[in-house]
């Protein structure tokens, strides 16, 4: 105890000296000022939000109050730079932003930004000096911790409280790197570069970047998909469309200081490589196999994208942290262009037994709803589209005498609404597919099925949390018509439509309408709830429209249903189907393993604090590795596979599987290696069996 106290006093003395030196020599940043063009743009943004946005809300004192809270959160999400005195000083502006922004007055918002700039610059100078000074020591034997959830944290009361917070913050970062195999000196060097880079970028920020933060704090009060796009962002708008052009094929989003992977583009380089996962956080990027890793914590999203993008055929290395704060890993991905044919629908036929009968079933995997619009406009009779390709696949499977079809929409983030409607046309007779309600209240039902169903046999639609937009429209229509079973997990819940409008300076992407199912239920926020549920490692609190990150997401609601047929009495069949499904999940080794993984992840996510004592963290790491080894070997034993002797063997096995996953052969559909698809087949078999017992409508039962 005496030694630890002595070390703490030494640290405090050195830090105090650093603070006094920094305070005496540091110069305050030059305050930024807004331009007349930005003032004019602000007036137009407020006007368009008020008149064109789907959500009707008055721009009043209440919205002004919410703007202040969200603006402060956008600037300082982890409450590291502002002091309590700053927040108190801004309180007098709480109910005045509505009046100011309507007039294009940005004095107060720029005052807040300039105070942030000043605080952050000052703090980064102190931290960089501290990390560079070898006299400053760090004690990882002290029993202290740092909170996980910054939402619950308080703003530092004063400079002294901020110093104490940053002492813990630096130790947490250093300890994380040490646990990942770096020495203390290597960790100090990495962290020094991180904060030095952040300081340089902060010093280069201009009024344009400040203005973007302000305006997006305003637009996102209406919903997460309404955004101000600066001229630079407008030119590069496809940044949010997955870096699909000579990139890695990943949709990225800024979250606190990190760049988070939201989803992967089907058949894109990252998807094929197999290691990068949704909710992974990118902390460093390197170019080529030997390139130096550049720390990108605290970087803007567009800056990170600039490093991720590159020439086709080149290698980019990403160091990522998993969502459960486990050890980081470096992933190498070859940049490629995502080709239309690689995202095309594909099929596979396999046998499934319900215990008494063996059924031949087909699966059609649809990574996205695509259409070659250029070929279509050029009247190419062989243009590619989801519906045309699926039509041909069904025709092929009919010749193979399949008795049911699985439509696999996992990780399908949407695409062409027209294709979602026309694909539905293959499975239902003429009738509405989706309703769209516009901001003015007008409801359109123009997307319909126009032709008799091509395929009338039983179908199962497989979805997951990453199935969104057009996927939800198709799955929702199949469910509402009682045409088939939906199996999987709750879908994403993206049920809004955006358009781009020009502004005096930049553009705005604004939500103008909303999707509704023919039942009248919105797909927004709630998504599609499956008839038969499967477990998932994707945390709905972190991914999806209803996640805690999307506090201002449009709500779920309901409008009038459209008269429509019911093909099968799904509700009458579900009790027996779910009974056998749940019995299988209890004994299936892969799902037992998945539930064990979920329990470990839930335990990790339930932590309120992270220890800064090295021995405690290493014990936690050892516990995690032993848990992972135990559940993996239980799975392997149940499947008759050789067990692993150590956690290192698991990592080596994962690397071999990931290398194998990149081969063209591995891209083929293989139910034997996909427990979710295998279970979907079992559910389809149960569906067929139950249908044969029931008196179903003759016009759809001819399978």
BALOKOL-332884 format. One line per field, with one value per residue (C-alpha): x, z, y; residue in one letter. Coordinates in steps of 0.02 Angstrom, whole numbers. Example, Ala and Ser with C-alpha at 12.3 -4.5 7.8 and 13.67 -1.06 7.14 Angstrom:
! residues 2
c1 615:684
c3 390:357
c2 -225:-53
resn A:S
END
This chain:
! residues 703
c1 0:143:230:71:34:212:198:33:107:254:135:30:184:251:79:59:226:169:6:93:217:78:-31:109:164:7:-84:-272:-336:-398:-589:-684:-821:-967:-991:-1141:-1167:-1180:-1305:-1413:-1399:-1455:-1614:-1652:-1617:-1738:-1869:-1852:-1855:-2013:-2104:-2031:-1981:-2095:-2094:-2198:-2123:-2123:-1954:-1979:-1896:-1911:-1818:-1691:-1658:-1635:-1520:-1404:-1393:-1360:-1236:-1135:-1142:-1084:-935:-886:-976:-868:-867:-679:-650:-786:-790:-946:-920:-930:-1092:-1164:-1114:-1203:-1362:-1420:-1432:-1540:-1703:-1636:-1567:-1737:-1751:-1568:-1561:-1721:-1631:-1466:-1378:-1240:-1146:-1191:-1160:-989:-952:-983:-877:-733:-738:-730:-585:-494:-524:-478:-320:-263:-296:-211:-56:-48:-75:53:183:145:163:326:401:490:486:298:267:111:64:-44:-52:-170:-349:-448:-570:-649:-834:-893:-1051:-1008:-1193:-1199:-1040:-1036:-942:-776:-808:-644:-468:-414:-558:-518:-336:-389:-507:-370:-247:-367:-406:-223:-195:-345:-277:-102:-162:-272:-121:-11:-142:-137:48:134:266:234:353:272:103:162:230:67:-38:78:56:-133:-154:-24:-118:-283:-203:-138:-309:-394:-278:-322:-510:-604:-776:-843:-809:-879:-1035:-1064:-1065:-1189:-1308:-1308:-1346:-1500:-1553:-1534:-1660:-1786:-1718:-1547:-1558:-1584:-1412:-1327:-1198:-1058:-994:-853:-970:-1092:-956:-915:-1093:-1062:-953:-1107:-1143:-1008:-846:-897:-789:-613:-635:-671:-861:-906:-1032:-945:-1013:-934:-971:-890:-704:-713:-760:-881:-925:-1114:-1130:-1036:-1081:-1131:-997:-882:-698:-726:-874:-772:-621:-732:-649:-723:-889:-1029:-998:-808:-718:-571:-427:-283:-255:-101:-63:6:73:217:143:148:-15:-87:-192:-362:-451:-530:-523:-669:-763:-710:-527:-540:-625:-484:-363:-475:-501:-366:-319:-398:-288:-194:-196:-266:-239:-367:-338:-508:-582:-730:-891:-856:-690:-592:-416:-389:-339:-264:-361:-287:-410:-376:-469:-582:-730:-892:-960:-1144:-1127:-1046:-1202:-1318:-1443:-1381:-1462:-1429:-1536:-1521:-1618:-1700:-1785:-1922:-1891:-2020:-2002:-1855:-1893:-1793:-1786:-1705:-1622:-1604:-1478:-1511:-1370:-1453:-1599:-1508:-1547:-1431:-1519:-1399:-1429:-1616:-1617:-1519:-1656:-1536:-1651:-1529:-1511:-1479:-1599:-1646:-1818:-1755:-1617:-1733:-1862:-1729:-1669:-1846:-1870:-1710:-1764:-1935:-1849:-1762:-1932:-1901:-2043:-2010:-1897:-1796:-1768:-1611:-1608:-1481:-1371:-1470:-1473:-1599:-1577:-1707:-1884:-1948:-1856:-1925:-2101:-2071:-1988:-2144:-2241:-2159:-2242:-2413:-2556:-2599:-2614:-2526:-2351:-2312:-2391:-2294:-2355:-2280:-2250:-2412:-2510:-2544:-2531:-2477:-2495:-2412:-2293:-2398:-2393:-2470:-2452:-2510:-2384:-2246:-2212:-2352:-2264:-2211:-2078:-1976:-1892:-1732:-1689:-1572:-1539:-1447:-1595:-1660:-1768:-1816:-1784:-1910:-2038:-2024:-2024:-2167:-2274:-2243:-2292:-2446:-2513:-2483:-2384:-2240:-2146:-2020:-1876:-1727:-1711:-1796:-1743:-1658:-1812:-1763:-1934:-1905:-1867:-1745:-1716:-1576:-1613:-1492:-1449:-1359:-1206:-1202:-1352:-1472:-1529:-1704:-1831:-1989:-2093:-2117:-2149:-2301:-2346:-2513:-2566:-2545:-2394:-2240:-2074:-1993:-1909:-1990:-1939:-2009:-2035:-2004:-2133:-1993:-1849:-1664:-1531:-1405:-1241:-1288:-1335:-1499:-1448:-1303:-1367:-1533:-1655:-1714:-1537:-1491:-1384:-1539:-1629:-1722:-1775:-1950:-2069:-2166:-2347:-2495:-2611:-2761:-2732:-2759:-2881:-2777:-2788:-2723:-2636:-2599:-2664:-2490:-2548:-2634:-2475:-2350:-2376:-2322:-2183:-2111:-2123:-2011:-1899:-1868:-1834:-1699:-1617:-1601:-1492:-1406:-1219:-1201:-1347:-1293:-1124:-1206:-1309:-1151:-1065:-1213:-1201:-1016:-1049:-1193:-1080:-948:-1076:-1152:-995:-1015:-829:-664:-523:-357:-261:-159:-173:-363:-374:-259:-366:-520:-432:-382:-562:-628:-505:-547:-733:-707:-602:-731:-883:-787:-730:-907:-966:-825:-854:-1040:-999:-866:-720:-549:-543:-421:-287:-272:-351:-206:-263:-434:-356:-249:-404:-499:-358:-362:-551:-538:-406:-516:-668:-586:-585:-715:-768:-807:-927:-1046:-1199:-1164:-1301:-1185:-1075:-1219:-1326:-1449:-1482:-1490:-1622:-1718:-1724:-1790:-1925:-1973:-1987:-2103:-2202:-2226:-2276:-2404:-2476:-2505:-2608:-2716:-2851:-2762:-2827:-2812:-2744:-2582:-2568:-2519:-2339
c3 0:44:-123:-224:-132:-162:-348:-357:-272:-392:-541:-472:-445:-621:-696:-602:-674:-848:-826:-773:-918:-1045:-976:-986:-1164:-1254:-1365:-1382:-1553:-1666:-1649:-1802:-1880:-1989:-2165:-2242:-2354:-2201:-2122:-2279:-2284:-2103:-2139:-2285:-2182:-2046:-2177:-2267:-2105:-2056:-2222:-2306:-2169:-2134:-1948:-1899:-1749:-1705:-1702:-1529:-1359:-1330:-1492:-1449:-1283:-1368:-1495:-1358:-1278:-1443:-1501:-1341:-1360:-1541:-1490:-1331:-1324:-1184:-1078:-1084:-1135:-1077:-893:-788:-787:-978:-978:-846:-951:-1105:-1006:-1036:-1222:-1201:-1265:-1391:-1533:-1617:-1637:-1688:-1818:-1902:-1934:-1983:-1826:-1775:-1648:-1500:-1587:-1644:-1469:-1402:-1538:-1506:-1320:-1363:-1482:-1345:-1213:-1328:-1393:-1216:-1156:-1302:-1278:-1096:-1135:-1276:-1163:-1025:-1138:-1209:-1037:-976:-798:-792:-730:-735:-597:-655:-482:-411:-387:-486:-631:-767:-817:-974:-1005:-1031:-1041:-852:-822:-755:-835:-742:-604:-634:-707:-562:-593:-779:-740:-635:-772:-903:-792:-792:-976:-1025:-911:-987:-1163:-1116:-1024:-1171:-1286:-1162:-1149:-1339:-1334:-1344:-1222:-1114:-1219:-1381:-1307:-1251:-1424:-1508:-1389:-1410:-1599:-1578:-1475:-1574:-1734:-1655:-1601:-1777:-1852:-1723:-1765:-1950:-1928:-2015:-2007:-2134:-2019:-1869:-1967:-2020:-1838:-1792:-1935:-1914:-1730:-1792:-1937:-1837:-1710:-1844:-1878:-1898:-2089:-2114:-2136:-2193:-2327:-2347:-2524:-2494:-2422:-2565:-2691:-2595:-2551:-2590:-2434:-2345:-2488:-2427:-2510:-2647:-2780:-2759:-2573:-2447:-2452:-2277:-2216:-2083:-1953:-1826:-1645:-1505:-1547:-1653:-1830:-1817:-1948:-1972:-2104:-2245:-2429:-2485:-2596:-2559:-2514:-2325:-2335:-2435:-2320:-2175:-2022:-2013:-1920:-1889:-1729:-1745:-1712:-1822:-1718:-1843:-2031:-2131:-2316:-2397:-2308:-2230:-2208:-2039:-1942:-1921:-1765:-1817:-1650:-1644:-1833:-1935:-2037:-2205:-2150:-2104:-2270:-2365:-2287:-2315:-2498:-2624:-2790:-2839:-2797:-2655:-2474:-2328:-2149:-2015:-1829:-1749:-1575:-1558:-1478:-1317:-1291:-1316:-1388:-1548:-1709:-1875:-2032:-2207:-2349:-2535:-2610:-2754:-2852:-2804:-2966:-3002:-3044:-2875:-2790:-2900:-2826:-2818:-2775:-2694:-2674:-2526:-2433:-2264:-2154:-2027:-1950:-2057:-2230:-2331:-2429:-2570:-2537:-2627:-2558:-2651:-2576:-2620:-2557:-2618:-2725:-2884:-3059:-3202:-3241:-3381:-3473:-3442:-3515:-3665:-3690:-3669:-3667:-3550:-3419:-3243:-3101:-2942:-3007:-3176:-3093:-2961:-3095:-3185:-3024:-2978:-3153:-3132:-2960:-3025:-3145:-2993:-2910:-2753:-2627:-2545:-2558:-2432:-2481:-2386:-2353:-2213:-2216:-2365:-2332:-2468:-2637:-2773:-2705:-2879:-2870:-2698:-2767:-2927:-2830:-2722:-2886:-2914:-2758:-2747:-2864:-2913:-2763:-2666:-2596:-2496:-2447:-2443:-2341:-2385:-2275:-2337:-2279:-2454:-2462:-2623:-2664:-2834:-2797:-2833:-2896:-3071:-3128:-3065:-2949:-3036:-2885:-2769:-2655:-2473:-2441:-2290:-2284:-2180:-2106:-1976:-1892:-2048:-2164:-2201:-2311:-2470:-2380:-2248:-2380:-2462:-2297:-2230:-2384:-2376:-2192:-2215:-2356:-2253:-2403:-2304:-2139:-2082:-1982:-1900:-1793:-1789:-1944:-1947:-1950:-2089:-2151:-2209:-2379:-2410:-2552:-2587:-2598:-2645:-2523:-2549:-2478:-2491:-2492:-2370:-2366:-2294:-2243:-2343:-2330:-2238:-2286:-2223:-2248:-2324:-2146:-2105:-1993:-2022:-2053:-1969:-1800:-1765:-1928:-1965:-1817:-1868:-1846:-1793:-1696:-1704:-1581:-1638:-1580:-1653:-1510:-1551:-1429:-1544:-1718:-1796:-1805:-1626:-1556:-1418:-1544:-1640:-1505:-1632:-1749:-1817:-1716:-1768:-1807:-1902:-2042:-2122:-2193:-2377:-2419:-2463:-2475:-2349:-2429:-2281:-2103:-2032:-1854:-1846:-1902:-1792:-1624:-1693:-1802:-1657:-1539:-1648:-1687:-1503:-1465:-1600:-1534:-1361:-1426:-1581:-1540:-1646:-1563:-1390:-1432:-1496:-1338:-1234:-1338:-1309:-1121:-1121:-1225:-1111:-959:-1041:-1094:-920:-846:-779:-751:-825:-704:-727:-626:-742:-637:-634:-822:-858:-746:-842:-1006:-945:-890:-1060:-1151:-1040:-1066:-1254:-1252:-1148:-1255:-1418:-1359:-1302:-1478:-1559:-1445:-1486:-1672:-1660:-1696:-1614:-1465:-1447:-1312:-1292:-1339:-1459:-1561:-1577:-1650:-1769:-1822:-1852:-1961:-2066:-2086:-2135:-2267:-2334:-2335:-2466:-2599:-2736:-2684:-2508:-2577:-2628:-2520:-2399:-2271:-2182:-2131:-2096:-1945:-1976:-2153:-2096:-1966:-2095:-2197:-2047:-2019:-2203:-2188:-2037:-2136:-2281:-2162:-2073:-2237:-2294:-2136:-2161:-2284:-2371:-2517:-2676:-2779:-2680:-2618:-2784:-2736
c2 0:119:85:111:275:335:299:390:544:541:534:677:787:756:783:947:1006:956:1049:1208:1198:1164:1302:1430:1390:1330:1454:1451:1399:1537:1544:1485:1592:1545:1611:1703:1551:1437:1557:1550:1361:1348:1444:1328:1170:1225:1265:1098:998:1089:1065:909:787:640:676:825:913:1096:1182:1256:1270:1083:1044:1179:1091:923:1004:1067:894:806:937:919:729:741:847:755:587:514:674:692:872:991:1037:1052:1240:1241:1144:1261:1412:1341:1313:1492:1453:1297:1372:1496:1388:1373:1561:1580:1442:1499:1664:1582:1645:1524:1630:1520:1354:1415:1480:1305:1227:1348:1309:1124:1155:1249:1115:971:1055:1095:917:832:940:885:701:697:779:656:504:570:603:446:513:485:307:201:79:-66:-144:-14:-77:51:48:153:154:65:166:349:392:378:477:654:798:828:955:1046:1029:918:797:798:757:608:549:559:468:320:340:331:181:93:118:65:-89:-140:-135:-230:-367:-378:-418:-248:-190:-38:67:12:54:226:261:207:310:462:451:433:591:688:646:698:862:897:860:969:1113:1093:1089:1228:1306:1180:1032:1124:1170:989:932:1069:1036:847:871:963:851:691:755:709:534:449:446:632:709:867:828:952:983:859:728:753:716:559:508:324:318:250:131:16:70:-50:31:-34:-50:-187:-188:-132:-4:102:221:336:293:393:391:234:185:39:-91:-85:-222:-306:-297:-472:-549:-402:-425:-417:-536:-661:-645:-694:-615:-439:-438:-311:-208:-231:-66:-17:51:49:33:-19:-20:-178:-330:-234:-61:25:19:194:220:292:307:480:505:567:438:511:508:324:285:372:247:97:136:101:26:-138:-288:-202:-257:-158:-215:-175:-193:-214:-230:-348:-287:-384:-290:-450:-451:-352:-439:-385:-431:-423:-391:-374:-226:-274:-208:-293:-366:-385:-568:-601:-532:-633:-755:-935:-1101:-1268:-1424:-1542:-1676:-1648:-1776:-1744:-1916:-2003:-1929:-1865:-1707:-1631:-1443:-1299:-1143:-979:-860:-676:-562:-401:-341:-293:-238:-191:-27:19:-144:-124:52:-12:-144:-288:-441:-530:-393:-459:-433:-524:-575:-638:-739:-813:-855:-957:-1041:-1093:-1164:-1266:-1329:-1376:-1496:-1571:-1596:-1495:-1502:-1333:-1181:-1079:-897:-844:-656:-654:-498:-433:-246:-209:-127:-104:-86:-129:-295:-335:-311:-409:-551:-564:-579:-749:-819:-735:-699:-518:-404:-264:-291:-134:31:194:342:510:661:740:588:520:330:246:61:59:-84:-239:-415:-418:-598:-768:-849:-945:-1055:-1113:-1236:-1209:-1078:-1023:-852:-847:-675:-602:-434:-373:-405:-231:-120:-215:-380:-331:-285:-456:-552:-446:-479:-667:-664:-556:-662:-819:-877:-952:-957:-826:-900:-815:-660:-491:-394:-224:-111:10:63:241:318:461:583:708:894:1032:1171:1337:1249:1059:942:862:681:690:558:590:432:269:87:-8:-189:-239:-283:-99:-130:-24:-110:41:13:-156:-240:-413:-530:-712:-850:-967:-890:-929:-868:-738:-662:-492:-375:-286:-149:-106:-151:-106:37:5:4:125:221:275:372:480:339:351:243:90:125:58:114:31:-142:-178:-319:-471:-660:-785:-932:-1046:-1043:-1017:-984:-1153:-1240:-1147:-1237:-1405:-1331:-1229:-1377:-1487:-1337:-1299:-1482:-1485:-1327:-1406:-1547:-1475:-1453:-1296:-1207:-1262:-1186:-1026:-1005:-1029:-894:-779:-807:-763:-607:-556:-574:-464:-334:-325:-251:-75:-47:-109:-145:-55:-185:-295:-453:-437:-411:-557:-667:-610:-648:-821:-854:-803:-915:-1063:-1035:-1025:-1184:-1277:-1237:-1266:-1438:-1481:-1442:-1542:-1692:-1693:-1690:-1824:-1706:-1703:-1585:-1441:-1445:-1257:-1092:-1061:-1211:-1131:-974:-1077:-1174:-1013:-948:-1106:-1094:-910:-949:-1089:-973:-862:-998:-997:-1172:-1112:-982:-1120:-1150:-1293:-1330:-1453:-1306:-1187:-1237:-1094:-1152:-1332:-1287:-1185:-1345:-1441:-1308:-1318:-1507:-1485:-1357:-1478:-1618:-1509:-1446:-1624:-1652:-1496:-1450:-1306:-1200:-1302:-1158:-1154:-1331:-1410:-1443
resn X:X:X:X:X:X:X:X:X:X:X:X:X:X:X:X:X:X:X:X:X:X:X:X:X:X:X:X:X:X:X:X:X:X:X:X:X:X:X:X:X:X:X:X:X:X:X:X:X:X:X:X:X:X:X:X:X:X:X:X:X:X:X:X:X:X:X:X:X:X:X:X:X:X:X:X:X:X:X:X:X:X:X:X:X:X:X:X:X:X:X:X:X:X:X:X:X:X:X:X:X:X:X:X:X:X:X:X:X:X:X:X:X:X:X:X:X:X:X:X:X:X:X:X:X:X:X:X:X:X:X:X:X:X:X:X:X:X:X:X:X:X:X:X:X:X:X:X:X:X:X:X:X:X:X:X:X:X:X:X:X:X:X:X:X:X:X:X:X:X:X:X:X:X:X:X:X:X:X:X:X:X:X:X:X:X:X:X:X:X:X:X:X:X:X:X:X:X:X:X:X:X:X:X:X:X:X:X:X:X:X:X:X:X:X:X:X:X:X:X:X:X:X:X:X:X:X:X:X:X:X:X:X:X:X:X:X:X:X:X:X:X:X:X:X:X:X:X:X:X:X:X:X:X:X:X:X:X:X:X:X:X:X:X:X:X:X:X:X:X:X:X:X:X:X:X:X:X:X:X:X:X:X:X:X:X:X:X:X:X:X:X:X:X:X:X:X:X:X:X:X:X:X:X:X:X:X:X:X:X:X:X:X:X:X:X:X:X:X:X:X:X:X:X:X:X:X:X:X:X:X:X:X:X:X:X:X:X:X:X:X:X:X:X:X:X:X:X:X:X:X:X:X:X:X:X:X:X:X:X:X:X:X:X:X:X:X:X:X:X:X:X:X:X:X:X:X:X:X:X:X:X:X:X:X:X:X:X:X:X:X:X:X:X:X:X:X:X:X:X:X:X:X:X:X:X:X:X:X:X:X:X:X:X:X:X:X:X:X:X:X:X:X:X:X:X:X:X:X:X:X:X:X:X:X:X:X:X:X:X:X:X:X:X:X:X:X:X:X:X:X:X:X:X:X:X:X:X:X:X:X:X:X:X:X:X:X:X:X:X:X:X:X:X:X:X:X:X:X:X:X:X:X:X:X:X:X:X:X:X:X:X:X:X:X:X:X:X:X:X:X:X:X:X:X:X:X:X:X:X:X:X:X:X:X:X:X:X:X:X:X:X:X:X:X:X:X:X:X:X:X:X:X:X:X:X:X:X:X:X:X:X:X:X:X:X:X:X:X:X:X:X:X:X:X:X:X:X:X:X:X:X:X:X:X:X:X:X:X:X:X:X:X:X:X:X:X:X:X:X:X:X:X:X:X:X:X:X:X:X:X:X:X:X:X:X:X:X:X:X:X:X:X:X:X:X:X:X:X:X:X:X:X:X:X:X:X:X:X:X:X:X:X:X:X:X:X:X:X:X:X:X:X:X:X:X:X:X:X:X:X:X:X:X:X:X:X:X:X:X:X:X:X:X:X:X:X:X:X:X:X:X:X:X:X:X:X:X:X:X:X:X:X:X:X:X:X:X:X:X:X:X:X:X:X:X:X:X:X:X:X:X:X:X:X:X:X:X:X:X:X:X:X
END
